[in-house]
Every structure is written in C-alpha cells, then in structure tokens.
C-alpha cells in the first residue's frame, strides 16, 4: 500500500503511452506544433507493463491510459488487454479525444477497458474544427455512441471551459446529459503548457456555476464510477450527470490519490510538480524490481500537499507529454 506523508492513499496511476496526437487543440499545443520525442525515448510496451505490474503490486488499483492520444499508438489494444489481466487491478480506463473511438470501442471493451473519458469542448462542428485545428465533431459523437452501445460504463465527457471558447455552451452540455446516459464534467482551464500563454485572460471560475446549480433544487447529488475529483449532480429526470472539476477555484489536493507516468518514463507525484522520478533510467540501466519499488516510494514522498498553479510564472510541461 502506498500512503503519503499526509495520509493520502495513493491507488491511482495515469499512464501516458505517447506524446503524439492527431489533433492540435488551441490550449494544448502551439500552432506550429512541437518537436516530438524520438521513439527510442518513449517507453516500450514491455517497459510500461513492467512498471504497471510493480505499481499494482504496491496497491495501485486504477490505471488510466492517456497520451497525447493513446489510440494512435500501434498495438494499444494488445497492451491494454495484457494490463487488464494483472491481478489486483480493479479498474482500467482510457482518455481519448474520440476521433478513433467509433472504430475501436468494441476492441477496447473486449480488451478489458471498463470506461472511457472523451475530451469534447464544443458541440458546434465549425467551432470544434477551429478549437482542435482540423478535428471532426461527427467522429467524436459517433465514438461516444459506440462506446455506450458496447457497454463501456461510465462514458464521461471532459469539457474544458474557457472564455471566448465555449462558456456559452454550458447549457447545451447540460441538455446532453439530460438526453443521453453520459457524464459531463466541466473543467477549469489550468495554466499548464500552451494554456499558460493562450488562456491568460480566458479562465472561467466554475465554483459560482456549481453553487447556482446546487441551489436550484433541480439537481440531486450523484457519483458515477471512477476515482476522480469531480462533484456531480443529476438533472431531474435526466439520463446522465453533470460534474465540476474546480482545480483552481476550489482545489481538491487534500483528496488526491494519484501519480502520473509520462511516456518518457518520468513518474510525477503531481500534475503541476516540477519534480519527478526517472523510471526509464532504472529500466534501461539494468535496475531490478526492488529499485522500481523504491522509486515509487520516493515519488510518494515527493508528493506535495497541494499545487501552486495559481501563482503563474512557472515553466510547466505540455499536457500532451504528461498525460493530463
């Protein structure tokens, strides 16, 4: 079992399998793109499996696979199937932008993935194309429907809210949760990577919106399956739920239960932390199992009491590389 200095049980590991993505969202990647890591710098599936097996043996119960966009990495389904068989793992989830989900949902379900989070910031086709710099909304919506059809449950929709981007669509997403059995989560824009520059004047504080909904009497508290920090409400007569992840205005660091592994093998104790533990060096330097165990314990020791993203002025990594 992994317990940090503040008594938090660490049982959730986010694993980025690639820094590559088939979209270039305005708050995630710069227009000109970024220099991608060489394949030799990215952990192989065998290395990832070795790390995850050790993590699960130490008390990690939920693994979420992220990217970049995880579905663009060749062989991802076989990797997920092998991970799903690990004794002690209770929950295997995946975060995707949905562009490839419709074609792969059935295989993901068969491989042992229990649930998916789909990143979707707008329900308007032209706006979606602009936000993602070329993505197709119809593919995402088809992917969501296919995920529901094959029984991935719950299907969560992650909506990053930003001024001038989509704050006028909050009501539309609430209607979506009324009509379809999906779980919409509104997320405050965090000053990480490209968003630090792009979103300086675009932050929307969601706490007042959440309080307004909670006081309206129309919603009752509900919580779908998962280990995340969102607070949820279900609309009266609605089929889904709505949730809020208020990372800045009302942070939830006191309940944080996760570590993050980048595709390059850096184990981060916090999304915003500048510190990390280099697992790739251990894996490729002939390190044994005991050294990996010690590395996980070291990362837990480094886990801070809370983030300082509101301070600004920090050089923070691109979300595509840390697997936000």
C-alpha positions in Angstrom: 0.0 0.0 0.0 1.2 3.5 -0.9 0.5 6.2 1.8 2.0 9.6 1.5 3.1 11.9 4.3 -0.3 13.5 4.6 -2.1 10.2 5.0 -3.5 10.1 1.5 -3.8 6.6 0.0 -2.2 6.6 -3.5 -4.1 4.0 -5.6 -4.4 5.6 -9.0 -1.8 5.8 -11.8 -2.2 7.7 -15.0 0.0 6.3 -17.8 0.8 8.3 -20.9 1.8 5.9 -23.7 2.7 8.6 -26.3 3.3 12.3 -26.8 1.7 12.1 -30.3 -1.8 13.3 -31.0 -4.0 13.5 -34.1 -5.4 16.9 -33.0 -3.7 20.2 -32.1 -6.1 21.9 -29.6 -5.5 25.6 -29.2 -4.9 25.4 -25.4 -2.8 22.2 -25.6 -0.3 22.6 -28.5 1.0 25.7 -30.3 0.0 26.2 -33.9 3.5 25.4 -35.2 3.5 22.1 -33.2 6.2 20.8 -31.0 9.3 18.6 -31.6 8.1 15.0 -31.0 10.3 12.7 -28.9 12.2 10.0 -30.8 10.7 6.5 -30.5 13.7 5.4 -28.5 12.9 7.9 -25.8 9.4 6.6 -25.3 8.9 3.6 -23.0 8.2 0.3 -24.9 5.1 -1.6 -24.0 7.2 -4.2 -22.3 8.7 -1.4 -20.1 5.3 0.1 -19.3 3.9 -3.3 -18.4 6.8 -3.9 -16.0 6.3 -0.6 -14.3 2.5 -1.1 -14.1 2.8 -4.6 -12.7 5.0 -3.2 -9.9 2.6 -0.4 -9.2 -0.4 -2.7 -8.9 1.6 -5.0 -6.6 2.1 -1.9 -4.4 -1.6 -1.0 -4.1 -2.4 0.8 -7.3 -6.0 -0.2 -8.2 -6.9 2.1 -11.0 -4.9 2.7 -14.2 -5.9 5.3 -16.7 -4.2 5.2 -20.1 -3.6 8.6 -21.7 -1.4 10.4 -24.3 -1.1 12.5 -26.3 -3.8 10.5 -27.9 -3.4 6.9 -26.8 -5.4 5.3 -29.7 -2.8 6.5 -32.3 -0.1 4.2 -30.8 0.2 1.0 -32.8 -0.6 -2.1 -30.7 -2.5 -0.3 -28.0 -5.3 -2.8 -27.8 -3.0 -5.7 -27.1 -1.2 -3.7 -24.5 -4.5 -2.8 -22.7 -5.5 -6.5 -22.8 -2.3 -7.5 -21.1 -2.6 -4.8 -18.4 -6.2 -5.8 -17.7 -5.1 -9.2 -16.7 -2.9 -8.0 -13.8 -4.0 -9.5 -10.5 -5.1 -6.7 -8.2 -6.1 -4.2 -10.8 -9.7 -3.2 -10.4 -10.3 -0.6 -12.9 -8.7 0.1 -16.4 -9.8 3.3 -18.0 -8.8 5.3 -21.0 -8.9 9.0 -22.0 -9.3 9.8 -25.7 -10.2 12.7 -28.0 -12.7 10.4 -29.7 -11.5 10.7 -33.3 -10.8 7.0 -33.5 -13.1 5.7 -30.8 -16.0 4.6 -33.0 -13.8 2.1 -34.8 -12.0 0.8 -31.7 -14.7 0.9 -28.9 -15.6 -2.8 -29.3 -12.0 -3.9 -29.2 -11.3 -1.7 -26.2 -14.2 -3.3 -24.3 -13.1 -6.8 -25.3 -9.5 -5.9 -24.1 -10.8 -5.2 -20.6 -11.2 -1.4 -20.7 -14.1 -0.6 -18.4 -14.7 3.0 -19.1 -13.6 6.0 -21.2 -13.3 9.7 -20.8 -13.8 11.7 -24.0 -12.4 15.2 -24.4 -15.0 17.4 -26.1 -15.1 21.2 -25.6 -17.9 22.2 -28.0 -21.0 20.7 -29.7 -20.7 23.0 -32.7 -19.0 21.5 -35.7 -17.3 24.6 -37.0 -16.2 25.7 -33.6 -14.8 22.2 -32.9 -12.8 22.3 -36.1 -11.3 25.6 -35.0 -10.6 24.6 -31.4 -8.9 21.3 -32.5 -7.4 22.8 -35.7 -9.0 20.3 -38.0 -10.9 17.7 -36.0 -14.3 16.4 -36.9 -17.1 16.6 -34.3 -19.2 13.9 -36.0 -16.4 11.3 -35.4 -16.4 12.2 -31.7 -20.2 11.9 -31.3 -20.1 8.6 -33.2 -17.4 7.4 -30.9 -19.5 8.3 -27.8 -22.5 6.5 -29.2 -20.4 3.4 -30.0 -18.9 3.4 -26.5 -22.3 3.4 -25.0 -23.5 0.7 -27.3 -20.7 -1.7 -26.5 -21.1 -1.2 -22.8 -18.2 1.0 -21.7 -19.5 2.5 -18.5 -19.4 5.2 -17.5 -18.7 7.3 -20.5 -17.5 10.7 -19.3 -17.2 13.8 -21.4 -14.5 16.3 -20.3 -15.3 19.9 -21.2 -12.5 22.5 -20.6 -14.4 25.8 -20.1 -12.7 28.9 -21.3 -13.9 32.5 -22.0 -14.3 33.1 -25.7 -14.2 29.4 -26.4 -17.3 27.7 -25.1 -18.7 29.3 -21.9 -21.9 29.9 -23.9 -22.4 26.2 -24.3 -22.7 25.1 -20.7 -26.4 24.8 -21.1 -26.1 22.7 -24.2 -23.9 20.2 -22.4 -26.3 20.1 -19.5 -29.0 19.2 -22.1 -26.8 16.5 -23.5 -26.6 14.9 -20.0 -30.4 15.1 -19.8 -30.9 13.3 -23.1 -28.0 10.7 -23.1 -26.6 8.5 -20.4 -23.3 10.3 -20.3 -21.4 12.1 -17.5 -20.4 15.7 -18.5 -17.6 17.2 -16.4 -16.9 20.9 -16.7 -13.2 21.5 -16.1 -11.4 24.8 -15.3 -8.7 25.7 -17.7 -5.4 25.1 -15.9 -2.2 27.2 -16.7 -0.2 24.3 -18.0 2.0 24.4 -21.1 0.4 26.1 -24.0 -2.7 27.1 -21.9 -0.3 29.3 -19.8 0.1 31.6 -22.8 -3.2 31.0 -24.7 -5.5 31.2 -21.7 -4.2 34.1 -19.6 -7.4 36.1 -19.9 -9.7 33.1 -20.6 -10.1 31.5 -17.2 -13.7 30.9 -16.1 -14.3 30.2 -12.4 -16.7 27.3 -12.2 -17.4 27.4 -8.4 -20.3 30.0 -8.8 -21.8 28.0 -11.6 -21.7 24.9 -9.4 -23.2 26.7 -6.5 -26.0 28.0 -8.7 -26.9 24.6 -9.9 -26.6 23.1 -6.4 -29.0 25.7 -5.0 -31.5 25.4 -7.9 -33.3 22.4 -6.4 -33.4 20.8 -9.8 -30.4 18.5 -9.2 -29.6 15.8 -6.8 -26.1 14.6 -5.9 -24.9 11.6 -7.8 -21.5 10.0 -8.5 -20.7 7.6 -11.4 -18.0 5.0 -11.1 -14.5 6.5 -11.0 -11.7 7.8 -8.8 -11.7 11.4 -10.0 -12.2 14.7 -8.1 -15.4 15.9 -9.7 -18.6 16.7 -7.8 -21.7 15.6 -9.6 -25.3 16.4 -9.9 -28.1 14.6 -11.8 -30.7 16.6 -13.6 -34.3 15.8 -12.6 -35.4 13.1 -15.0 -32.1 13.2 -16.8 -30.2 10.1 -18.0 -26.7 11.3 -17.2 -25.0 13.6 -14.7 -23.0 16.8 -14.7 -19.9 17.4 -12.7 -17.3 20.1 -12.0 -13.6 19.9 -11.6 -12.6 23.1 -10.0 -8.8 22.7 -9.9 -8.1 26.4 -9.3 -11.1 28.0 -7.7 -11.8 25.1 -5.2 -8.9 22.7 -5.4 -9.2 19.1 -4.2 -5.5 18.4 -3.5 -6.3 17.1 0.0 -8.0 14.1 -1.6 -5.5 13.5 -4.4 -4.8 9.8 -4.8 -2.7 9.7 -8.0 0.7 9.5 -9.6 1.4 10.2 -13.3 3.8 8.3 -15.6 4.9 10.1 -18.7 5.6 8.3 -22.0 9.3 9.0 -21.4 9.2 7.2 -18.1 9.1 10.1 -15.6 7.0 9.4 -12.6 5.4 12.7 -11.4 3.8 13.0 -7.9 1.6 15.9 -9.1 0.3 17.3 -12.4 2.0 20.6 -11.7 5.0 19.3 -9.8 8.5 20.2 -11.2 9.9 17.1 -9.5 9.8 13.6 -10.9 11.5 10.2 -10.5 13.2 8.7 -13.6 12.0 5.2 -14.1 13.4 4.9 -17.6 16.9 5.2 -16.2 16.2 2.3 -13.9 14.5 0.2 -16.6 17.4 0.7 -19.1 20.2 0.6 -16.6 19.6 -2.9 -15.5 17.6 -2.0 -12.4 15.7 -4.7 -10.6 12.3 -4.9 -9.1 13.4 -3.6 -5.8 14.7 -0.4 -7.4 11.4 0.2 -9.1 9.6 -0.3 -5.8 11.9 2.2 -4.1 11.3 4.7 -7.0 7.5 4.5 -6.4 8.0 5.1 -2.7 10.3 8.1 -3.5 7.6 9.6 -5.7 5.1 9.3 -3.0 7.4 11.0 -0.5 7.8 13.9 -3.1 4.0 14.3 -3.4 3.2 17.9 -2.3 0.3 18.9 -0.1 -1.2 21.0 -3.0 -0.4 22.5 -6.3 0.6 26.2 -6.9 -0.8 26.6 -10.4 -2.5 29.9 -9.5 0.9 31.5 -8.8 1.9 31.6 -12.5 5.3 32.4 -13.9 6.4 28.7 -14.0 7.7 26.7 -16.9 5.2 23.9 -17.0 5.2 20.9 -19.3 2.8 20.4 -22.2 -0.3 18.4 -21.2 0.4 16.2 -24.3 3.6 15.0 -22.6 2.4 14.5 -19.0 -0.9 12.9 -19.9 -3.4 15.4 -18.4 
